[in-house]
């Protein structure tokens, strides 16, 4: 790591502390769910956790979930063009398929690539997002090596609340959305939420000169989505309900010819029915049956039936029991998961995998001591894979806390890595990870300061190699060891009407077999944000900075570092009406997230929103 960068980040955090006064407003006592699969105060959670609230999402304007995530500590993205194109999200340097993504508790993602279709997830449907860093396989099963991102859609509570928004901006971008949420009273009350959205953009060229298939035409996208939730109270402490999300993205991409239109259609759907019961004051039971589907097809104007189609499906049945033991908490979990690939064009990938799991977790709170231990066994065609984790926290004072944790993890090979013609090997086995980390959180003069060091060692990592050791050409195979090591620093404060937030990530994600830096991940990246409000008007600025990266595993093709400045202002015209104006990449920085793929220059978005209160 670079100690000068470390000193600069530490100096930034200390500068925030010096600037804050004793009259700084206290930070909200946020409740989080994902870190321990149950509601907890953020102050009682041991893993490093970030919550992106509804205000942050509202300020994002148009674009994608990935754009919101990349402004958080510990996260980088790579994208093959605009907001509608293929996107990868890296947590703490982990691959995109080493992160579990949930929507209201339902796992989403492709069984062929192992990653979620970030470009197809609608931003307007989201109420808030929780990001938990570090391995969570003991709670969520395979693939949670780098962490878990859980997206929560809007839920109803109280009288009916109506919301709607409309806006437009650069490249002919326009967005419309509407929602209604609420609940009814009485012994058999109903909570409900329903929202829908349409977003489209003319876009810009996904590729640049030098790219394979370069075409200078604009590549736009259109995304339509609808989601909802309905829950009925059967009796005090007993609830039954259902939820769904459907999103369809039609995005253009470059194929090297302007003679016909080439586009990808991506669909992300999730459905669930659930039953929540409090059988005894100290016993809460939750059963959820869910299905998620990821459908991806490529089409051209000359081949309207499609040139390729890969559909995957995941079915899950989960039974979670939570027991309150005199202030401590015991969780027992049983889960069944079935993955399927249903392709009409690449039939060799079509297959099914079933995983059954049992897990237990115990959370202890004793005065200044916090302790979490958990273990899980996942049984599939690979046999039994057991993971474990333990975390400890100690509160020296009300304002100073230190934590340490250990955990193991694994990732099952994707169906592409097993069966895709000319690429997969059926002999591939799961990747394995061992993580150790330590953190400290200190509140001084109204400033929250946080530092987390982690060291996550991966073995049997699956990479693409040429030549393939077992046949001619290239293939995906278990050959490498990787080390995800880094330090995250963060500072957050509010002084009167001024809010300040900063973070710096000093990391070294590398392939230990080759000694090379992992592709498209920087050794340094940082963020700084400030907002100020006067009366009904709020304004803010965000700065995102990233060091150099490499586009390939061999570290031949270098991607330069960059800094982006984003500006926004919100005017609350009345109690129910607000106006947002946002400018992204205000300095018109020319940069790349993937070699020879385009990124947006300076863009603006203006939108008006109504929300009854």
Secondary structure, DSSP 4 states (H G I P E B T S, - for coil): --HHHHHHHHHHHHHHHHH--TTPPPPP--EE-TTTTS-EEGGG--S-EEEE-HHHHHTT-SS-HHHHHTTSTTEEEEESSSTTS-EEEEETT--GGGEEEEETTEEE--TTTSS--GGGS-STTEEEEEEEES--HHHH-TT-SSEEEEEEE----SS-EEEEEEEEEGGGEEEEEEEEEEE--STT-EEEEEEEEEEEEEEE-SB-TTSTT---S-EEEEEEEEEEEEEEEEETTEEEEEEEEEEEEEEE---S-SSS-EEEEEEEEEEEEEEEEEEETTEEEEEEEEEEEEEEEEEETTEEEEEEEEEEEEEEEEEEEEEEETTEEEEEEEEEEEEEEEESS-GGG--EEEEEEEEEEEEEEETTEEEEEEEEEEEETTEEEEEEEEEEEEEEETTEEEEEEEEEEEEPPPHHHHHSTTT--TT---EEEEEEEEEEEEEETTEEEEEEEEEEEEEEEEEEEES-TTSSSEEEEEEEEEEEEEEEEEEEEEETTEEEEEEEEEE--EETTTTEEPTT--SEEEEEEEEEEETTEEEEEEEEEE--EESSTTS-SEE--EEEEEEEEEEE-SSSEEEEEEEESTT-----SSTTB----SEEEEEEEEE--
